[in-house]
Amino acid sequence: MKLRIGTVIGFGVGYLLGTRAGRQRYLQIVRVVGQVGRSNPVAGTATLVADKSKAIASLGVERMKDTIGVRLGWRDGDDAADAIAFELSEELATALNSRRH
């Protein structure tokens, strides 16, 4: 309950300060936030997070397929899971190494 009350108070204070700042300050804030969002470090990090999120979702789907396949006797789940984990670890290592340079 404290979190909800704190959140409501935070939004209220933000709204109050925002309305007192006026349209000019609002436009300035929007401009600065836009510049930060388009900066190379932020855009690169956002792209990396998006790519890794897709990889995690893909891994989840593949693991689900493997689980169903093993339960139905269609394939060996250990071999499939090992191959997927190895492939994703290589992709992650490549992504992290490219971020350092």
Backbone as CSV, one residue per row, in Angstrom:
resi,resn,N_x,N_y,N_z,CA_x,CA_y,CA_z,C_x,C_y,C_z
1,MET,0.820,-1.187,0.000,0.000,0.000,0.000,0.868,1.256,0.000
2,LYS,2.034,1.198,0.669,2.922,2.353,0.697,3.389,2.724,-0.699
3,LEU,3.646,1.698,-1.517,4.114,1.948,-2.878,3.050,2.703,-3.681
4,ARG,1.819,2.320,-3.531,0.739,2.986,-4.260,0.572,4.428,-3.804
5,ILE,0.614,4.642,-2.510,0.461,6.002,-1.993,1.639,6.865,-2.431
6,GLY,2.855,6.310,-2.350,4.039,7.041,-2.788,3.993,7.361,-4.269
7,THR,3.512,6.421,-5.057,3.399,6.643,-6.503,2.395,7.748,-6.791
8,VAL,1.262,7.705,-6.134,0.240,8.734,-6.345,0.768,10.105,-5.933
9,ILE,1.453,10.157,-4.817,2.026,11.432,-4.362,3.076,11.915,-5.354
10,GLY,3.917,10.995,-5.841,4.943,11.360,-6.822,4.339,11.907,-8.101
11,PHE,3.310,11.238,-8.601,2.644,11.741,-9.798,1.998,13.097,-9.547
12,GLY,1.398,13.252,-8.381,0.763,14.528,-8.052,1.760,15.670,-7.986
13,VAL,2.884,15.445,-7.326,3.927,16.471,-7.239,4.476,16.777,-8.629
14,GLY,4.718,15.734,-9.445,5.205,15.939,-10.803,4.225,16.738,-11.638
15,TYR,2.950,16.421,-11.497,1.931,17.154,-12.242,1.887,18.616,-11.806
16,LEU,1.930,18.838,-10.499,1.878,20.198,-9.979,3.068,21.013,-10.467
17,LEU,4.259,20.452,-10.368,5.449,21.163,-10.832,5.411,21.369,-12.342
18,GLY,4.908,20.381,-13.057,4.808,20.494,-14.510,3.850,21.588,-14.940
19,THR,2.724,21.713,-14.249,1.766,22.750,-14.628,2.298,24.134,-14.296
20,ARG,3.089,24.235,-13.251,3.659,25.544,-12.899,4.795,25.933,-13.844
21,ALA,5.479,24.939,-14.405,6.593,25.239,-15.297,6.108,25.850,-16.601
22,GLY,4.960,25.443,-17.050,4.406,26.017,-18.264,4.833,25.300,-19.530
23,ARG,4.256,25.757,-20.611,4.464,25.135,-21.918,5.922,25.234,-22.385
24,GLN,6.555,26.345,-22.136,7.922,26.550,-22.595,8.881,25.538,-21.947
25,ARG,8.747,25.348,-20.663,9.596,24.385,-19.956,9.281,22.963,-20.421
26,TYR,8.005,22.695,-20.664,7.596,21.384,-21.155,8.278,21.074,-22.484
27,LEU,8.261,22.012,-23.398,8.889,21.813,-24.697,10.396,21.622,-24.555
28,GLN,11.009,22.344,-23.624,12.436,22.186,-23.378,12.741,20.770,-22.868
29,ILE,11.938,20.288,-21.940,12.123,18.940,-21.394,11.946,17.894,-22.487
30,VAL,10.921,18.044,-23.316,10.674,17.105,-24.401,11.850,17.093,-25.375
31,ARG,12.395,18.256,-25.677,13.528,18.363,-26.589,14.760,17.641,-26.014
32,VAL,15.042,17.857,-24.731,16.200,17.223,-24.094,16.013,15.708,-24.038
33,VAL,14.833,15.249,-23.689,14.571,13.809,-23.627,14.727,13.194,-25.020
34,GLY,14.268,13.880,-26.043,14.430,13.395,-27.409,15.887,13.292,-27.804
35,GLN,16.694,14.272,-27.428,18.120,14.237,-27.744,18.812,13.080,-27.024
36,VAL,18.454,12.865,-25.777,19.036,11.761,-25.017,18.645,10.425,-25.647
37,GLY,17.386,10.307,-26.046,16.916,9.064,-26.662,17.598,8.759,-27.982
38,ARG,18.003,9.789,-28.702,18.668,9.591,-29.989,20.187,9.493,-29.873
39,SER,20.733,9.687,-28.686,22.185,9.630,-28.520,22.684,8.208,-28.771
40,ASN,23.915,8.086,-29.209,24.476,6.785,-29.566,24.476,5.776,-28.418
41,PRO,24.910,6.141,-27.211,24.920,5.131,-26.136,23.522,4.618,-25.792
42,VAL,22.551,5.520,-25.730,21.194,5.111,-25.369,20.574,4.284,-26.489
43,ALA,20.730,4.742,-27.732,20.163,4.005,-28.860,20.819,2.628,-28.993
44,GLY,22.138,2.563,-28.790,22.834,1.283,-28.865,22.383,0.326,-27.781
45,THR,22.219,0.842,-26.588,21.765,0.007,-25.478,20.340,-0.470,-25.717
46,ALA,19.489,0.417,-26.213,18.103,0.034,-26.502,18.057,-1.053,-27.565
47,THR,18.907,-0.932,-28.583,18.958,-1.953,-29.628,19.448,-3.276,-29.064
48,LEU,20.476,-3.231,-28.229,21.005,-4.448,-27.619,19.955,-5.115,-26.737
49,VAL,19.245,-4.331,-25.950,18.197,-4.879,-25.079,17.080,-5.495,-25.922
50,ALA,16.694,-4.829,-27.000,15.649,-5.363,-27.870,16.088,-6.684,-28.495
51,ASP,17.332,-6.737,-28.973,17.839,-7.962,-29.587,17.893,-9.105,-28.577
52,LYS,18.351,-8.809,-27.389,18.443,-9.856,-26.369,17.051,-10.293,-25.906
53,SER,16.097,-9.363,-25.871,14.726,-9.726,-25.505,14.132,-10.675,-26.536
54,LYS,14.397,-10.392,-27.807,13.929,-11.302,-28.862,14.578,-12.666,-28.721
55,ALA,15.884,-12.677,-28.400,16.588,-13.948,-28.235,16.017,-14.746,-27.064
56,ILE,15.690,-14.065,-25.992,15.120,-14.740,-24.820,13.744,-15.309,-25.150
57,ALA,12.941,-14.531,-25.873,11.625,-15.021,-26.276,11.770,-16.221,-27.202
58,SER,12.712,-16.145,-28.121,12.962,-17.255,-29.037,13.407,-18.498,-28.271
59,LEU,14.279,-18.304,-27.289,14.736,-19.421,-26.467,13.555,-20.062,-25.736
60,GLY,12.681,-19.235,-25.211,11.500,-19.759,-24.516,10.638,-20.606,-25.438
61,VAL,10.438,-20.126,-26.654,9.638,-20.875,-27.622,10.323,-22.195,-27.966
62,GLU,11.634,-22.137,-28.205,12.366,-23.361,-28.541,12.358,-24.359,-27.388
63,ARG,12.511,-23.865,-26.178,12.477,-24.774,-25.020,11.096,-25.414,-24.877
64,MET,10.052,-24.628,-25.145,8.692,-25.172,-25.074,8.507,-26.252,-26.138
65,LYS,8.996,-25.977,-27.347,8.902,-26.988,-28.414,9.651,-28.255,-28.018
66,ASP,10.850,-28.073,-27.463,11.634,-29.239,-27.050,10.929,-30.030,-25.959
67,THR,10.359,-29.319,-25.009,9.652,-29.992,-23.917,8.488,-30.805,-24.454
68,ILE,7.726,-30.193,-25.346,6.590,-30.908,-25.933,7.085,-32.082,-26.771
69,GLY,8.170,-31.847,-27.543,8.711,-32.917,-28.372,9.209,-34.094,-27.557
70,VAL,9.854,-33.811,-26.453,10.359,-34.893,-25.585,9.190,-35.649,-24.971
71,ARG,8.194,-34.920,-24.529,7.036,-35.578,-23.898,6.305,-36.486,-24.884
72,LEU,6.293,-36.062,-26.152,5.619,-36.863,-27.166,6.554,-37.892,-27.812
73,GLY,7.844,-37.867,-27.402,8.792,-38.838,-27.911,9.330,-38.521,-29.295
74,TRP,9.261,-37.262,-29.726,9.699,-36.902,-31.074,11.194,-36.652,-31.166
75,ARG,11.826,-36.181,-30.080,13.260,-35.872,-30.144,13.888,-35.942,-28.763
76,ASP,15.211,-35.867,-28.744,15.969,-35.892,-27.503,16.111,-34.456,-27.003
77,GLY,15.473,-34.132,-25.918,15.444,-32.765,-25.404,16.785,-32.248,-24.935
78,ASP,17.633,-33.101,-24.367,18.930,-32.639,-23.870,19.807,-32.122,-24.997
79,ASP,19.856,-32.858,-26.096,20.678,-32.422,-27.228,20.162,-31.108,-27.804
80,ALA,18.865,-30.990,-27.940,18.279,-29.767,-28.507,18.516,-28.580,-27.579
81,ALA,18.309,-28.760,-26.295,18.500,-27.668,-25.338,19.965,-27.238,-25.285
82,ASP,20.886,-28.197,-25.345,22.312,-27.862,-25.340,22.685,-27.054,-26.573
83,ALA,22.163,-27.436,-27.723,22.472,-26.723,-28.962,21.943,-25.293,-28.911
84,ILE,20.747,-25.115,-28.400,20.159,-23.776,-28.309,20.947,-22.928,-27.319
85,ALA,21.274,-23.468,-26.166,22.020,-22.712,-25.157,23.395,-22.317,-25.682
86,PHE,24.059,-23.221,-26.401,25.376,-22.917,-26.954,25.277,-21.801,-27.987
87,GLU,24.279,-21.865,-28.852,24.102,-20.838,-29.889,23.836,-19.467,-29.254
88,LEU,22.973,-19.424,-28.264,22.658,-18.145,-27.613,23.849,-17.600,-26.841
89,SER,24.643,-18.476,-26.225,25.814,-17.986,-25.499,26.833,-17.395,-26.459
90,GLU,26.965,-17.986,-27.640,27.864,-17.412,-28.645,27.368,-16.043,-29.111
91,GLU,26.063,-15.920,-29.340,25.496,-14.638,-29.762,25.694,-13.576,-28.692
92,LEU,25.486,-13.934,-27.443,25.663,-12.985,-26.344,27.115,-12.563,-26.225
93,ALA,28.044,-13.504,-26.334,29.465,-13.172,-26.252,29.866,-12.240,-27.394
94,THR,29.373,-12.495,-28.588,29.671,-11.635,-29.738,29.112,-10.233,-29.519
95,ALA,27.886,-10.145,-29.021,27.265,-8.834,-28.786,28.022,-8.056,-27.716
96,LEU,28.407,-8.725,-26.646,29.127,-8.040,-25.578,30.519,-7.612,-26.033
97,ASN,31.180,-8.446,-26.791,32.517,-8.087,-27.300,32.449,-6.914,-28.276
98,SER,31.410,-6.856,-29.085,31.298,-5.746,-30.030,30.965,-4.441,-29.317
99,ARG,30.313,-4.498,-28.165,29.975,-3.295,-27.403,31.237,-2.674,-26.756
100,ARG,32.233,-3.516,-26.476,33.453,-3.023,-25.818,34.307,-2.214,-26.775
101,HIS,34.223,-2.488,-28.058,35.098,-1.828,-29.047,34.462,-0.638,-29.645
